[in-house]
């Protein structure tokens, strides 16, 4: 979409230039997603705030990535699948986990597969999951807190996934080795 362009520190508003500068300091470059979001300070602030909050969730890093990958795959977000693959590798998430996430193959660990299935159900059914599905998730050792953390992750990924769909956000060079297409994996 031509109306959602990637902003730079030079053409971003003063409100979002700070966010872009912080991203550049953290990552060594400004991710194109944040460049697009810079057109709306509220979007850029919401996304970065939710990212920070997700890093504080009770999920382990592996569980957090399973949730993110599941949402990204269900939303068919090529940009976020590539970006989260790079982030997962940086966080030393197991190659088996990354492969299962990107290919849709089941996780070897039943608990992670249950996390994927519950997250997927929440996304597909827009929160209207049955008591039975919820209880199965809880029986796998997850908590009610985890349920709400997944809802938070969905809000976080809706911001990025939908923005990327609208803008056709170009995958950054740093993420390009991890390009992904749902049907091609």
C-alpha positions, 0 to 999 in steps of 0.5 A, a space after each residue: 500500500 503506497 500510503 504506508 511508507 517506511 519512515 526514517 529518523 530524518 522524516 519521522 515526527 519528533 515523537 516517533 524519531 525517539 522510538 526509531 533512535 531507540 530501536 536503532 541503538 538496540 538492534 543496530 538498524 531501524 526495523 522496517 516495521 517500526 519505520 512504517 509504524 512511525 507514521 502513527 506515534 500511538 502505533 509505534 508506542 503501543 507496539 514497543 510497549 507491548 513488546 517490552 511487556 511480553 518480555 516480562 511475561 511468565 512464559 519462558 523464552 521458548 514458550 514466548 516464541 511458540 506463542 509469537 510464531 503461532 500467531 504470526 503463522 495464523 496471520 500469515 505474516 511473512 515479515 514477522 515470521 522472518 523477524 521472529 526467526 532472527 530474534 529466536 536465533 539471537 535468543 538461542 531458541 532450539 533449532 528444533 523449535 524454530 523448525 517446527 514453528 516455521 514448518 507447522 510440524 508438531 513440537 516434540 514436547 507435548 506441553 509446547 504443542 498444547 501451547 501452540 494449539 491453545 494459542 491457535 484456537 484463541 486466534 482462530 476463534 477470536 477468544 471464544 474457546 470452549 471450557 474443555 479446550 481451556 481446561 486441557 490447556 490448564 491441565 498441561 501445566 499452564 495458568 490463567 495468567 498464561 491465558 491472559 498473556 497469550 491474549 496480550 501477545 495476540 494484541 501485540 502481533 495484531 498490531 504488527 501483522 496487520 500493519 505488515 499486511 497493509 504496508 507490505 512491509 519489506 523484510 529487512 536485510 538482517 531478517 531476509 535469510 529467514 524469509 518464510 511463506 506459509 505454503 512454501 515451508 
